[in-house]
């Protein structure tokens, strides 16, 4: 290739690269404009459809979802446009007004900025119009859905009286409809003889197997050595109750699976298939109710429910489970379409009566539980709603009745399940905090939590669990009450993407994850400290005080790390820490001097180790053992087992007597007085012998051996003092007591008297009438 060709290709290559770069930069903008135009067309279609007043509920829901999906695009367009407009206006201000004679480049740049501002204003106007139109259409859809709901709830059909009269006058309709249903939609006629043979053989086999297993399980339940605790009672109840219902559960499950393989592809699903699919769930529900409220003998009720109340409540709940099974067969099969309308509505009214009456009965039993005494007043309100729902059903307002029942039962189930799960978590956390169970005690030992101490970080886990539980319950209640998908999506976006609080973007889900992270890291801190103390540093050639200092400092470092990790997870901007540090410096200068002083003193105590945990020290008027050295204060336990909290600054700035700093040995003094006339050499010999015979006294040292001093001639005794060093100064009081016992015993054997102060009282005689006589 010639040099001329190379020169010709260079501009072409440069142009191609520029075009590619321009396309890369412009393609996102073009895609955004395309999406905005499509959203605008969607809004026009929705607006035209709403104007016709012929929309169904499904159409309204679909339109609301489309608006919720496109509205963020318009909002992002407005946000980006406003940011660009602000930047261009700042550039225009920096260029200033036109000045005669200014450079052409400045004038050209000012004109370009003005044109760009006008273009941005036009785009902003279009995006703001989309935001406004979407908001207006959302409000219109919401109003239309409210009006539609009001029309549905106020719609009235045939009342129960007319239905009774129609069915009384035409009884043949029931027979003919039932006959047609059994022949066409029950699914019985679709089964071939081979199918019936398979079903019968499997039913007999599963029933016999279930009876054999039932006999073995009931025998195990009656003869098993169950422990007298919650686990033992639950295990016994599980074995006996499951064994009692096992034949029905096994047979129904095998028949359901068999029918699925035989006619599971038939559409619509035959009645016999739905009945067989639902039967195992019904029996399983009954089994669970009996397990907790009325377990089969020999098991007994193991939950905190009065025995006289548990059995009736179990029966009533089993009736409700049966009604639910019947309701599935009545309303969710082809039976509902096969019956005449009047017959179906009458069956629905009768079913509603049985259901609501049993609900009232079950609720009355539940409210008799002792721990629900504070909320029994709500029973009347719930009963009123139930009776109102039955009255609406019989009066023909069936949509209103179904809505009331759905809201009441759904809300009750959500709250009940939430309370139950919360109770399980609360019991587990209490056991973890108290160490009342074997497994939780094992967890506490693994994480290094001592007996009597609270589990670290558990309060944060409790808060997070409560927030998650009740947050989920709130979403479920909103769904039960009929909240739209758009509303739930908006709430979900608020939860996951956050909301603006001033200049701060708060993201609830990140805060929850931050709390969980902090709690887990705090718990792991205890585990690391326990491993350091018991395993990792146990073989290191370090003093006990040095190991304790390293463990303590490691704990504070890990806690600080947990705080930083939690702040990072929650989304805190660490660039603002300089401001926080400045604020803290002002606070330290004014009001935190003592805290910082104690903090620094705590670090000095941990690194220099003038005192250690377990040392016997004297600080001012406080004397006792060092129980714990914290970063701000030190806990001293006196000999009376009173805990004294001493600020660390006092231990650094004041005089501290440490009896056990580098040497556990110490000296004791035992003063002794003997009577005048005693053999002093014998006294000295006895005292030295007593000291040497005590195993706690150091007697084989030339410099620290026992010594006896003749201190003084007292008023009534010769004052001696036995001085000796002992191996462990911590045993000083006990050693002095042992020496006193031995000295008393040795003096008694040697006939040496230990005197006590005496006074001679001389009485002067006096005359009883005239008082004391001076001459006598």
CORQUIQUI-V900449 format. One record per residue. N is the residue number from 0. SS is DSSP state (alpha for helix, beta for strand, coil for the rest). OMEGA is omega in radians with two decimals (none if undefined). Layout:
N,SS,OMEGA  N,SS,OMEGA
//
This chain:
0,coil,-3.11  1,coil,3.12  2,alpha,-3.13  3,alpha,3.12  4,alpha,3.11  5,alpha,3.11  6,alpha,3.12  7,alpha,-3.10  8,alpha,-3.08  9,alpha,3.09  10,alpha,3.13  11,alpha,3.12  12,alpha,3.12  13,alpha,3.13  14,alpha,3.13  15,alpha,3.13  16,alpha,3.11  17,alpha,3.12  18,alpha,3.12  19,alpha,3.10  20,alpha,3.14  21,alpha,3.13  22,alpha,3.13  23,alpha,-3.14  24,alpha,-3.03  25,alpha,-3.06  26,alpha,3.07  27,alpha,3.14  28,alpha,3.12  29,alpha,3.12  30,alpha,3.11  31,alpha,3.11  32,alpha,3.13  33,alpha,3.11  34,alpha,3.13  35,alpha,3.10  36,alpha,3.10  37,alpha,3.11  38,alpha,3.09  39,alpha,3.09  40,alpha,3.10  41,alpha,3.12  42,alpha,3.11  43,alpha,3.13  44,alpha,3.14  45,alpha,-3.14  46,alpha,3.12  47,alpha,-3.14  48,alpha,3.11  49,alpha,-3.13  50,alpha,-3.13  51,alpha,3.11  52,coil,-3.12  53,coil,-3.06  54,coil,3.02  55,coil,-3.13  56,alpha,3.11  57,alpha,3.11  58,alpha,3.13  59,alpha,3.12  60,alpha,3.13  61,alpha,3.14  62,alpha,3.12  63,alpha,3.10  64,alpha,3.13  65,alpha,3.12  66,alpha,3.13  67,alpha,3.13  68,alpha,-3.09  69,alpha,-3.09  70,alpha,3.10  71,alpha,3.10  72,alpha,3.13  73,alpha,3.12  74,alpha,3.09  75,alpha,3.11  76,alpha,3.12  77,alpha,-3.11  78,alpha,3.13  79,alpha,3.13  80,alpha,3.12  81,alpha,3.10  82,alpha,3.11  83,alpha,3.13  84,alpha,3.12  85,alpha,3.12  86,alpha,3.14  87,alpha,3.11  88,alpha,3.07  89,alpha,3.08  90,alpha,-3.14  91,alpha,3.10  92,alpha,3.14  93,alpha,3.09  94,alpha,3.10  95,coil,3.12  96,coil,-3.14  97,coil,3.11  98,coil,-3.13  99,coil,3.12  100,coil,3.13  101,coil,-3.14  102,coil,-3.13  103,alpha,3.13  104,alpha,3.12  105,alpha,3.13  106,alpha,-3.14  107,alpha,3.13  108,alpha,3.13  109,alpha,3.13  110,alpha,3.08  111,alpha,3.14  112,alpha,3.12  113,alpha,3.11  114,alpha,3.12  115,alpha,3.10  116,alpha,3.11  117,alpha,3.10  118,alpha,3.12  119,alpha,3.13  120,alpha,3.09  121,alpha,3.10  122,alpha,3.12  123,alpha,3.13  124,alpha,3.11  125,alpha,-3.14  126,alpha,3.11  127,alpha,3.08  128,alpha,3.10  129,alpha,3.11  130,alpha,-3.13  131,alpha,-3.14  132,alpha,3.13  133,alpha,3.10  134,alpha,3.11  135,alpha,3.14  136,alpha,3.07  137,alpha,3.10  138,alpha,3.13  139,alpha,3.11  140,alpha,3.11  141,alpha,3.12  142,alpha,3.13  143,alpha,3.11  144,alpha,3.07  145,alpha,3.12  146,alpha,3.12  147,alpha,3.10  148,alpha,3.11  149,alpha,3.11  150,alpha,3.13  151,alpha,-3.11  152,alpha,-3.13  153,alpha,3.12  154,coil,-3.07  155,coil,3.10  156,coil,-3.11  157,coil,-3.13  158,coil,-3.01  159,alpha,3.13  160,alpha,3.12  161,alpha,3.12  162,alpha,3.09  163,alpha,-3.13  164,alpha,3.13  165,alpha,-3.12  166,alpha,3.09  167,alpha,-3.10  168,alpha,-3.11  169,coil,-3.13  170,coil,-3.11  171,alpha,3.14  172,alpha,3.14  173,alpha,-3.09  174,alpha,-3.12  175,alpha,3.13  176,alpha,3.12  177,alpha,3.13  178,alpha,3.11  179,alpha,-3.13  180,alpha,-3.13  181,alpha,-3.09  182,alpha,-2.99  183,alpha,-2.93  184,coil,-3.10  185,coil,-3.10  186,coil,-3.13  187,coil,-3.10  188,coil,3.14  189,coil,-3.09  190,coil,3.10  191,coil,3.09  192,alpha,3.10  193,alpha,3.11  194,alpha,3.12  195,alpha,3.13  196,alpha,3.12  197,alpha,-3.12  198,alpha,-3.12  199,alpha,-3.12  200,alpha,3.13  201,alpha,3.13  202,alpha,3.14  203,alpha,-3.13  204,alpha,-3.12  205,alpha,3.12  206,alpha,3.12  207,alpha,3.10  208,alpha,3.12  209,alpha,3.11  210,alpha,3.12  211,alpha,3.09  212,alpha,3.12  213,alpha,-3.12  214,alpha,-3.13  215,alpha,-3.13  216,alpha,3.13  217,alpha,3.08  218,alpha,3.10  219,alpha,-3.14  220,alpha,-3.10  221,alpha,-3.09  222,alpha,-3.09  223,coil,3.11  224,coil,-3.09  225,coil,3.11  226,coil,-3.09  227,coil,3.06  228,coil,-3.08  229,alpha,-3.14  230,alpha,3.14  231,alpha,3.14  232,alpha,3.13  233,alpha,-3.13  234,alpha,3.11  235,alpha,3.13  236,alpha,3.14  237,alpha,-3.11  238,alpha,-3.08  239,alpha,-3.08  240,alpha,3.10  241,alpha,3.10  242,alpha,-3.14  243,alpha,-3.08  244,alpha,-3.06  245,alpha,3.12  246,alpha,3.13  247,alpha,3.13  248,alpha,-3.10  249,alpha,-3.11  250,alpha,-3.12  251,alpha,-3.14  252,alpha,-3.14  253,alpha,3.11  254,alpha,3.12  255,alpha,3.12  256,alpha,-3.14  257,alpha,3.12  258,alpha,3.10  259,alpha,3.13  260,alpha,-3.12  261,alpha,-3.04  262,alpha,-3.13  263,coil,-3.13  264,coil,-3.12  265,coil,3.09  266,coil,-0.09  267,coil,-3.06  268,coil,-3.13  269,coil,-3.12  270,alpha,-3.08  271,alpha,3.10  272,alpha,-3.14  273,alpha,3.12  274,alpha,-3.14  275,alpha,3.11  276,alpha,-3.06  277,alpha,-3.06  278,alpha,3.11  279,alpha,3.12  280,alpha,3.10  281,alpha,-3.13  282,alpha,3.09  283,alpha,3.09  284,alpha,3.11  285,alpha,3.13  286,alpha,-3.14  287,alpha,3.12  288,alpha,3.11  289,alpha,-3.12  290,alpha,-3.05  291,alpha,-3.01  292,alpha,-3.11  293,coil,-3.13  294,coil,-3.11  295,coil,3.11  296,coil,0.21  297,coil,-3.13  298,coil,3.13  299,coil,3.14  300,coil,-3.08  301,coil,3.09  302,coil,-3.05  303,coil,3.07  304,coil,3.10  305,coil,-3.08  306,alpha,-3.13  307,alpha,-3.13  308,alpha,-3.03  309,alpha,-3.09  310,alpha,3.09  311,alpha,3.12  312,alpha,3.10  313,alpha,3.12  314,alpha,-3.11  315,alpha,3.10  316,alpha,3.09  317,alpha,3.05  318,alpha,3.09  319,alpha,3.07  320,alpha,3.09  321,alpha,3.10  322,alpha,3.09  323,alpha,3.10  324,alpha,3.10  325,alpha,3.12  326,alpha,3.08  327,alpha,-3.14  328,alpha,-3.07  329,alpha,-2.98  330,alpha,-3.05  331,coil,3.05  332,coil,3.12  333,coil,3.08  334,alpha,3.14  335,alpha,3.13  336,alpha,-3.10  337,alpha,-3.12  338,coil,3.00  339,coil,-3.07  340,alpha,-3.12  341,alpha,3.12  342,alpha,3.13  343,alpha,-3.14  344,alpha,3.08  345,alpha,3.09  346,alpha,3.10  347,alpha,3.12  348,alpha,3.10  349,alpha,3.11  350,alpha,3.11  351,alpha,3.13  352,alpha,3.12  353,alpha,-3.10  354,alpha,-3.07  355,alpha,3.11  356,alpha,3.12  357,alpha,3.04  358,alpha,3.11  359,alpha,3.13  360,alpha,-3.13  361,alpha,3.13  362,alpha,3.10  363,alpha,3.11  364,alpha,-3.14  365,alpha,-3.11  366,coil,3.07  367,coil,3.09  368,coil,-3.04  369,alpha,-3.06  370,alpha,3.08  371,alpha,-3.11  372,alpha,-3.08  373,alpha,-3.10  374,alpha,-3.12  375,coil,3.14  376,coil,-3.14  377,alpha,-3.13  378,alpha,-3.11  379,alpha,3.12  380,alpha,3.13  381,alpha,3.10  382,alpha,3.12  383,alpha,3.11  384,alpha,3.14  385,alpha,3.11  386,alpha,3.09  387,alpha,3.10  388,alpha,3.10  389,alpha,3.11  390,alpha,3.11  391,alpha,3.10  392,alpha,-3.12  393,alpha,3.14  394,alpha,3.11  395,coil,3.12  396,coil,-2.99  397,alpha,3.07  398,alpha,3.09  399,alpha,3.14  400,alpha,-3.13  401,alpha,-3.14  402,alpha,3.13  403,alpha,3.12  404,alpha,-3.14  405,alpha,-3.13  406,alpha,-3.08  407,alpha,-3.10  408,alpha,3.14  409,alpha,3.12  410,alpha,3.13  411,alpha,-3.14  412,alpha,-3.13  413,alpha,-3.13  414,alpha,3.13  415,alpha,3.12  416,alpha,3.13  417,alpha,3.11  418,alpha,-3.14  419,alpha,3.12  420,alpha,3.08  421,alpha,3.10  422,alpha,3.10  423,alpha,3.11  424,alpha,-3.13  425,alpha,3.10  426,alpha,3.13  427,alpha,3.14  428,alpha,3.08  429,alpha,3.10  430,alpha,3.11  431,alpha,-3.13  432,alpha,-3.09  433,alpha,-3.08  434,coil,-3.05  435,coil,3.14  436,coil,-3.04  437,alpha,-3.09  438,alpha,3.13  439,alpha,3.06  440,alpha,3.08  441,alpha,3.10  442,alpha,3.14  443,alpha,3.12  444,alpha,3.14  445,alpha,-3.11  446,coil,3.05  447,coil,3.12  448,coil,-3.10  449,coil,3.12  450,coil,-3.12  451,coil,3.12  452,coil,3.07  453,coil,3.14  454,coil,-3.05  455,coil,3.08  456,coil,-3.06  457,alpha,-3.14  458,alpha,3.13  459,alpha,3.08  460,alpha,3.08  461,alpha,-3.13  462,alpha,-3.13  463,alpha,3.13  464,alpha,3.13  465,alpha,3.14  466,alpha,3.14  467,alpha,-3.12  468,alpha,-3.06  469,alpha,3.01  470,alpha,3.07  471,alpha,3.12  472,alpha,3.12  473,alpha,3.10  474,alpha,3.12  475,alpha,3.11  476,alpha,3.08  477,alpha,3.09  478,alpha,3.12  479,alpha,-3.12  480,coil,3.04  481,coil,3.09  482,coil,-3.09  483,coil,3.09  484,alpha,3.12  485,alpha,3.12  486,alpha,3.13  487,alpha,3.11  488,alpha,3.11  489,alpha,3.10  490,alpha,3.11  491,alpha,3.10  492,alpha,3.08  493,alpha,-3.10  494,alpha,-3.04  495,alpha,-3.09  496,alpha,3.05  497,coil,3.14  498,beta,-3.09  499,beta,3.05  500,beta,-2.99  501,coil,3.08  502,coil,-3.07  503,beta,3.07  504,beta,-3.09  505,beta,3.12  506,coil,-3.07  507,alpha,-3.08  508,alpha,3.10  509,alpha,3.08  510,alpha,3.10  511,alpha,3.10  512,alpha,3.11  513,alpha,3.12  514,alpha,3.12  515,alpha,3.13  516,alpha,-3.14  517,alpha,-3.12  518,alpha,-3.13  519,alpha,-3.13  520,alpha,3.08  521,alpha,3.09  522,alpha,3.10  523,alpha,3.06  524,alpha,3.08  525,alpha,3.12  526,alpha,3.14  527,alpha,3.12  528,alpha,3.13  529,alpha,3.11  530,alpha,3.10  531,alpha,-3.04  532,alpha,-3.01  533,alpha,-3.02  534,alpha,-2.95  535,alpha,-3.12  536,coil,-3.07  537,coil,-3.12  538,coil,3.11  539,coil,-3.13  540,coil,-3.13  541,coil,3.04  542,coil,-3.13  543,alpha,3.12  544,alpha,3.12  545,alpha,3.11  546,alpha,3.14  547,alpha,3.10  548,alpha,3.13  549,alpha,3.11  550,alpha,-3.13  551,alpha,3.13  552,alpha,3.10  553,alpha,3.11  554,alpha,3.13  555,alpha,3.10  556,alpha,-3.14  557,alpha,3.08  558,alpha,3.09  559,alpha,3.09  560,alpha,3.12  561,alpha,3.12  562,alpha,-3.13  563,alpha,3.11  564,alpha,3.13  565,alpha,3.10  566,alpha,3.11  567,alpha,3.12  568,alpha,-3.12  569,alpha,3.08  570,coil,3.13  571,coil,3.13  572,coil,-3.08  573,alpha,3.07  574,alpha,3.11  575,alpha,-3.13  576,alpha,3.10  577,alpha,3.10  578,alpha,3.14  579,alpha,3.11  580,alpha,3.09  581,alpha,3.11  582,alpha,3.13  583,alpha,3.12  584,alpha,3.08  585,alpha,3.12  586,alpha,3.11  587,alpha,-3.11  588,alpha,-3.06  589,alpha,-2.95  590,coil,-3.06  591,coil,-3.09  592,alpha,-3.11  593,alpha,-3.14  594,alpha,3.13  595,alpha,3.11  596,alpha,3.12  597,alpha,3.13  598,alpha,3.13  599,alpha,3.10  600,alpha,3.09  601,alpha,3.08  602,alpha,3.11  603,alpha,3.12  604,alpha,-3.11  605,alpha,-3.08  606,alpha,3.14  607,alpha,3.09  608,coil,3.01  609,coil,3.03  610,coil,3.13  611,coil,3.08  612,coil,-3.11  613,coil,3.13  614,coil,3.06  615,beta,-3.06  616,beta,3.07  617,beta,3.11  618,beta,-3.10  619,coil,3.12  620,coil,-3.10  621,beta,3.12  622,beta,3.14  623,beta,-3.09  624,beta,3.06  625,beta,-3.10  626,beta,-3.12  627,beta,3.09  628,beta,3.10  629,coil,-3.07  630,coil,-3.12  631,coil,-3.07  632,beta,3.13  633,beta,-3.13  634,beta,3.14  635,beta,3.11  636,beta,-3.12  637,beta,3.14  638,coil,3.05  639,coil,-3.13  640,coil,2.99  641,coil,-3.14  642,beta,3.14  643,beta,3.12  644,beta,-3.10  645,beta,3.07  646,beta,-3.09  647,alpha,-3.14  648,alpha,3.11  649,alpha,3.13  650,alpha,3.13  651,alpha,-3.03  652,alpha,-3.10  653,coil,3.12  654,coil,-3.12  655,beta,3.06  656,beta,3.13  657,beta,-3.10  658,coil,-2.97  659,coil,-3.01  660,coil,-3.13  661,coil,-3.06  662,coil,-3.14  663,coil,-3.12  664,coil,3.13  665,beta,-3.07  666,beta,3.05  667,beta,3.13  668,beta,-3.14  669,beta,3.10  670,beta,-3.11  671,beta,3.06  672,beta,3.11  673,beta,-3.07  674,coil,3.05  675,coil,-3.12  676,coil,3.12  677,coil,3.11  678,coil,-3.05  679,alpha,3.10  680,alpha,3.11  681,alpha,3.10  682,alpha,-3.14  683,alpha,-3.13  684,alpha,-3.13  685,alpha,-3.13  686,alpha,3.11  687,alpha,3.14  688,alpha,3.12  689,alpha,-3.14  690,alpha,-3.11  691,alpha,-3.14  692,alpha,3.11  693,coil,-3.07  694,coil,-3.11  695,coil,-3.09  696,beta,3.09  697,coil,-3.08  698,coil,-3.09  699,coil,3.14  700,coil,-3.11  701,coil,-3.07  702,coil,-3.07  703,coil,3.14  704,coil,-3.14  705,coil,3.11  706,beta,3.09  707,beta,-3.12  708,beta,3.02  709,beta,-2.93  710,beta,-3.02  711,beta,2.96  712,beta,-3.08  713,coil,-3.13  714,coil,-3.09  715,coil,-3.09  716,coil,2.99  717,beta,-2.99  718,beta,3.03  719,beta,3.06  720,beta,3.09  721,beta,3.11  722,beta,3.14  723,beta,3.09  724,beta,3.13  725,beta,-3.08  726,coil,-3.07  727,coil,-3.11  728,alpha,3.12  729,alpha,-3.13  730,alpha,-3.02  731,alpha,-3.07  732,alpha,-3.13  733,alpha,3.14  734,alpha,3.10  735,alpha,3.11  736,alpha,3.13  737,alpha,3.12  738,alpha,3.12  739,alpha,3.09  740,alpha,-3.10  741,alpha,3.12  742,alpha,3.13  743,alpha,-3.14  744,alpha,-3.12  745,alpha,3.11  746,alpha,3.12  747,alpha,3.13  748,alpha,-3.13  749,alpha,3.13  750,coil,3.12  751,coil,-3.07  752,coil,3.02  753,coil,-3.01  754,coil,3.04  755,coil,-3.08  756,coil,3.12  757,coil,3.08  758,coil,3.07  759,coil,-3.11  760,coil,3.12  761,coil,-3.10  762,coil,3.06  763,coil,-3.11  764,coil,3.11  765,beta,3.12  766,beta,-3.08  767,coil,-3.10  768,coil,-3.01  769,coil,3.13  770,beta,-3.07  771,beta,3.13  772,coil,-3.10  773,coil,-3.11  774,coil,-3.14  775,coil,none
//
